Amino acid sequence: MDDRYSRQGFLGEAGQRAIETARVGFCGLGGGGSHIAPQSAHLGVQNFVLFDADHGDESNMNRTMTLMDSDVAAGTLKVEAAKRRILEINPRAKVEAYPCRWQDRPKDLQTCDLIFGCVDSFSERQQLEAFCRRNLICYTDIGMDVFQAKEGPPAMSGQVIVSMPGGPYMFCMGFLTEEKLGREANNYGAAGGRPQVVWANGVLASTALGLAVEILTHWTQAPRGPIFLSYRGNDGTLTPDVRLPHIPKVCAHYPSDQVGDPVFKKLSAPASA
């Protein structure tokens, strides 16, 4: 094994190869994605597909790990800042950086083995997870928010969710609901300038990457089940969500016999006689 990765030799040669050959997508290179992408480069990921249409600005500097002060003045794209940092860590990496929404170039995301979603809205999460289900791709979602309670201090919360084809969907898990999507559509729950801080994003991002390593290498040899972790920033804990024991094992939204890209299935179906 390459000396660069000798300290993670417990993953095994096959595990390291799985990491290096995986094609990994990142949707959102702000607070969360800017942590996960460089960490992935340190880990040995070689194939990156980056999506983010935004330029770096002053409000990003409290949490976006790939931006420098000079990037704000230059209006550097977040994907370009992330690509620069990845290649500084690992010059051998292959980085596709798209300064647009992933919906504008879905075929570039379609060939990924894993996708990390670090997006701001519930509707974006719904669209991205649905895309992953149709294309049989493992999707990992992270996010955080801070709410001002009527009394007492602000409450910080967040989540790490792994959505596997054939397993529970985020609607099954109770994280996505029609009520949340409806409020957001009416601008009552729009992302806007929601509070974001570097330490919470770091905790969630590192945890998400660790779960991805387990999926690629299965180094723990532990049984796999639904993954929904809830973060409580006020007391610094990340624990299985209380809804986890009640999540159905069979997904009613994407049953195992209805996964795969419907367009592909239609085009590949045998012609009728």
For each residue, the residues with C-beta under 8 A, 3 or more apart:
1: 5 6 9 13 16
2: 5 6 16
3: 6
4: 44
5: 1 2 8 9 16 44
6: 1 2 3 9
7:
8: 5 11 16 43 44
9: 1 5 6 12
10: 219
11: 8 15 16 19 213 217 219
12: 9 15 16 217 219
13: 1 16 17
14: 17 18 217
15: 11 12 18 19 213 216 217 218 219
16: 1 2 5 8 11 12 13 19 20 44
17: 13 14 20 21
18: 14 15 21 22 216 217
19: 11 15 16 22 43 44 45 213 216 217
20: 16 17 44 45 46
21: 17 18 46 47
22: 18 19 45 47 113 114 216
23: 47 49 111 112 113 114
24: 40 45 47 48 49 112 113 114 115 116 212
25: 49 50 51 102 109 112 114 115 116 137
26: 29 33 36 37 48 49 50 51 82 115 116 118
27: 33 51 52 102 109 115 116 117 118 119 128
28: 32 33 51 52 116 117 118 119 120
29: 26 33 34 37 50 51 52 64 66 78 79 81 82 118
30: 33 34 52 54 60 63 64 78 118 196
31: 34 35 60 63 64 118 144 196 197 198 201
32: 28 35 36 116 118 142 143 144 201 204 205 208
33: 26 27 28 29 30 36 37 50 52 82 116 118 205
34: 29 30 31 37 38 63 64 65 66 67 78 81 82
35: 31 32 38 39 65 201 202 205 206
36: 26 32 33 39 40 116 118 142 205 208 209
37: 26 29 33 34 40 41 48 50 66 82 85 86
38: 34 35 41 42 65 66 82 85 86 89
39: 35 36 42 43 205 206 209
40: 24 36 37 43 45 48 86 209
41: 37 38 44 45 48 85 86 89 90 93
42: 38 39 89 90
43: 8 19 39 40 209 213
44: 4 5 8 16 19 20 41 90
45: 19 20 22 24 40 41 48 93
46: 20 21 90 92 93 94
47: 21 22 23 24 93 94
48: 24 26 37 40 41 45 83 86 93 94 95 96
49: 23 24 25 26 96 98 108 109 112
50: 25 26 29 33 37 79 82 83 95 96 97 98
51: 25 26 27 28 29 79 98 100 101 102 105 109
52: 27 28 29 30 33 77 78 79 82 99
53: 99 100 101
54: 30 77 78
55: 75 76 77 78
56: 60 61 64 67 71 72 75 76 77 78 81
57: 60 72
58: 61 72
59: 62 193
60: 30 31 56 57 63 64 67 72 78
61: 56 58 64 67 69 72
62: 59 196 197 198
63: 30 31 34 60 196 197 198 201
64: 29 30 31 34 56 60 61 67 78 81
65: 34 35 38 85 198
66: 29 34 37 38 78 81 82 84 85
67: 34 56 60 61 64 71 72 76 78 81
68: 71 81
69: 61 72 73
70: 73 74 76
71: 56 67 68 74 75 76 81
72: 56 57 58 60 61 67 69 75 76
73: 69 70
74: 70 71
75: 55 56 71 72
76: 55 56 67 70 71 72 80 81
77: 52 54 55 56 80 81 97 99
78: 29 30 34 52 54 55 56 60 64 66 67 81 82
79: 29 50 51 52 82 83 97 98 99
80: 76 77 83 84 97 99
81: 29 34 56 64 66 67 68 71 76 77 78 84 85
82: 26 29 33 34 37 38 50 52 66 78 79 85 86 97
83: 48 50 79 80 86 87 95 97
84: 66 80 81 87 88
85: 37 38 41 65 66 81 82 88 89
86: 37 38 40 41 48 82 83 89 90 93 95
87: 83 84 90 91 93 95
88: 84 85 91
89: 38 41 42 85 86 93
90: 41 42 44 46 86 87 93
91: 87 88
92: 46
93: 41 45 46 47 48 86 87 89 90
94: 46 47 48
95: 48 50 83 86 87
96: 48 49 50 108
97: 50 77 79 80 82 83
98: 49 50 51 79 102 104 105 108
99: 52 53 77 79 80
100: 51 53 104 105
101: 51 53 104
102: 25 27 51 98 105 106 109 128 131
103: 106 127
104: 98 100 101
105: 51 98 100 102 108 109
106: 102 103 109 110 131
107: 110 111
108: 49 96 98 105 111
109: 25 27 49 51 102 105 106 112 115 131
110: 106 107 135 137 261
111: 23 107 108
112: 23 24 25 49 109 115 137
113: 22 23 24 137 138 216
114: 22 23 24 25 137 138 140 212 215 216
115: 24 25 26 27 109 112 128 132 137 138 139 140
116: 24 25 26 27 28 32 33 36 140 141 142 208 212
117: 27 28 124 125 128 129 139 140 141 142
118: 26 27 28 29 30 31 32 33 36 142 143 205
119: 27 28 124 125 128 143
120: 28 124 143 191 194
121: 124 125 184 190 191
122: 125 126 176 180 181 184 189
123: 126 127 181 184 185
124: 117 119 120 121 127 128
125: 117 119 121 122 128 129 141 143 170 176
126: 122 123 129 130 170 176 181
127: 103 123 124 130 131
128: 27 102 115 117 119 124 125 131 132 139 141
129: 117 125 126 132 133 139 141 163 169 170 176
130: 126 127 133 134
131: 102 106 109 127 128 134 135 137
132: 115 128 129 135 136 137 138 139 163 165
133: 129 130 136 139 163 165 169 254 259
134: 130 131 259 260 261 262
135: 110 131 132 260 261
136: 132 133 165 259 260
137: 25 110 112 113 114 115 131 132 165
138: 113 114 115 132 162 163 164 165 212 215
139: 115 117 128 129 132 133 162 163
140: 114 115 116 117 160 161 162 163 208 211 212
141: 116 117 125 128 129 159 160 161 163 170
142: 32 36 116 117 118 158 159 160 161 201 204 205 207 208
143: 32 118 119 120 125 158 159 204
144: 31 32 156 157 158 159 196 197 200 201 204 231 233
145: 156 157 158 194 195
146: 154 155 156 157 194 195 197 233
147: 154 155 157
148: 154 155
149: 152 153 154 155
150:
151:
152: 149
153: 149 234
154: 146 147 148 149 195
155: 146 147 148 149 233 234
156: 144 145 146 197 200 231 232 233 234
157: 144 145 146 147 230 231 232 233
158: 142 143 144 145 200 203 204 230 231 233
159: 141 142 143 144 175 204 228 229 230 231 241
160: 140 141 142 204 207 208 211 227 228 229 231 238
161: 140 141 142 170 173 175 227 228 229
162: 138 139 140 211 215 226 227 228
163: 129 132 133 138 139 140 141 167 168 169 170
164: 138 167 215 224
165: 132 133 136 137 138 254 259
166: 251 254 256 259
167: 163 164 226 249 251
168: 163 172 173 226 247 248 249 251
169: 129 133 163 172 173 176 251 253 254
170: 125 126 129 141 161 163 173 175 176
171: 174 175 176 177 253
172: 168 169 247 248 251 252 253
173: 161 168 169 170 176 226 228 241 243 244 247
174: 171 177 243 247
175: 159 161 170 171 228
176: 122 125 126 129 169 170 171 173 180 181
177: 171 174 180 181
178: 181 182
179: 182 183
180: 122 176 177 183 184 189
181: 122 123 126 176 177 178 184 185
182: 178 179 185 186
183: 179 180 186 188 189
184: 121 122 123 180 181 187 188 189 190
185: 123 181 182
186: 182 183
187: 184 190
188: 183 184
189: 122 180 183 184
190: 121 184 187
191: 120 121 194
192:
193: 59
194: 120 145 146 191
195: 145 146 154
196: 30 31 62 63 144 200 201
197: 31 62 63 144 146 156 200 201
198: 31 62 63 65 201 202
199: 202 203
200: 144 156 158 196 197 203 204 231 233
201: 31 32 35 63 142 144 196 197 198 204 205
202: 35 198 199 205 206
203: 158 199 200 206 207 231 238
204: 32 142 143 144 158 159 160 200 201 207 208 231 238
205: 32 33 35 36 39 118 142 201 202 208 209
206: 35 39 202 203 209 210
207: 142 160 203 204 210 211 229 238
208: 32 36 116 140 142 160 204 205 211 212
209: 36 39 40 43 205 206 212 213
210: 206 207 213 214
211: 140 160 162 207 208 214 215 227
212: 24 114 116 138 140 208 209 215 216
213: 11 15 19 43 209 210 216 217 219
214: 210 211 217 218 219 220 222
215: 114 138 162 164 211 212 218 224
216: 15 18 19 22 113 114 212 213
217: 11 12 14 15 18 19 213 214
218: 15 214 215 221
219: 10 11 12 15 213 214
220: 214
221: 218
222: 214
223:
224: 164 215
225:
226: 162 167 168 173 244 247 249
227: 160 161 162 211
228: 159 160 161 162 173 175 240 241 243 244 247
229: 159 160 161 207 238 239 240 241
230: 157 158 159 238 239 240 241 242
231: 144 156 157 158 159 160 200 203 204 237 238
232: 156 157 235 236 237 238 239
233: 144 146 155 156 157 158 200 236
234: 153 155 156
235: 232
236: 232 233
237: 231 232
238: 160 203 204 207 229 230 231 232
239: 229 230 232
240: 228 229 230 244
241: 159 173 228 229 230 244
242: 230 245
243: 173 174 228 246 247
244: 173 226 228 240 241 247
245: 242
246: 243
247: 168 172 173 174 226 228 243 244
248: 168 172 251 252
249: 167 168 226
250: 255 256
251: 166 167 168 169 172 248 254 255 256
252: 172 248 255
253: 169 171 172
254: 133 165 166 169 251 258 259
255: 250 251 252 258 259
256: 166 250 251 259
257:
258: 254 255
259: 133 134 136 165 166 254 255 256
260: 134 135 136 264 265
261: 110 134 135 264 265
262: 134 265 266
263: 266 267
264: 260 261 267 268
265: 260 261 262 268 269
266: 262 263 269
267: 263 264
268: 264 265
269: 265 266
270:
271:
272:
273:
